[in-house]
Amino acid sequence: MWRGCLTALVTPFRGSEVDFAALERLVDAQVAGGVQGVVPCGSTGESATLTHDEHIRVVEAVVRFARGRVPVIAGTGSNSTAEAVRLTRAAEEVGAAGALLLSPYYNKPTQEGIYEHYAAVAAATRLPIVAYNIPGRTASNIVPETIARLSRIENVVGVKEASGSLQQVIEIIATAESGFAVWSGDDIMTLPIVAAGGAGAIAVSSNIVPGRFVAFTDALIAGDLARARDLMYDLLPLVRALTMSFEVNPIPVKTAAAILGLCAEEFRLPLTPMSPANRSQLEQVLREHSLA
């Protein structure tokens, strides 16, 4: 299964439309940076504001732009199980290597409902499925016992963990089936999660510094904890600025990408541009890292 740094791609817009030319440049930059995979149409990719047609077109385009150089794990989540099935089947048809599905949001299903949701999608596709546990966005936590049950479904291969609980991560690794992968869903948690036995990160910061984040995750997976720790502390101000401070993801990382000329500084409501004060602080961090 995929290991190391997989980048949760931003979706560039220009004139209210998806900017496919910028998207191709972003994918090429990620491949050049050595990432082990790309993940379009997640929360970092503003999937909640993409139409269903746009969603499928973005996944198809990323598969085409990647040209087999890295796997494409498509975000196909929805709070409607039927819609998640439709998006996952569409991702399979256009050549994605896997699918990332967040736990149903807004509905607030029970643990049984969460399990049945993933089981239904897994039964409808041959793609490897990665569950995405991010309680801060979904209002429900996939508890370790439920993830252990999911790990026994043949094509549910891992979980992107963004609960913020290292205890939960350790319990998942201890109780899930052998080979079930855990990826960090919070850049700042990558070091302890991989040190505990995780497979890497589905990262935000790597949109901006793919090579540096790859070096960090490679050191972790190689067991060179001292080097990984040094690299993480070097990256910390940037990770904090892009994922932890200022404003909600993906506003900071997309703003940084725009400052670096990678895409337009354009969002879809309800997301809005960064405040001038926060943007100024972000620019300062980028300068300190010799990026702007």
Secondary structure, 3 states (H helix, E strand, C coil): CCCEEEEECCCCEECCEECHHHHHHHHHHHHHCCCCEEECCCCCCCHHHCCHHHHHHHHHHHHHHHCCCCCEEEECCCCCHHHHHHHHHHHHHCCCCEEEEECCCCCCCCHHHHHHHHHHHHHCCCCCEEEEECHHHHCCCCCHHHHHHHCCCCCEEEEEECCCCHHHHHHHHHHCCCCCEEEECCHHHHHHHHHCCCCEEEECHHHCCHHHHHHHHHHHHCCCHHHHHHHHHHHHHHHHHHHHCCCCCCHHHHHHHHHCCCCCCCCCCCCCCCCHHHHHHHHHHHHHCCCC
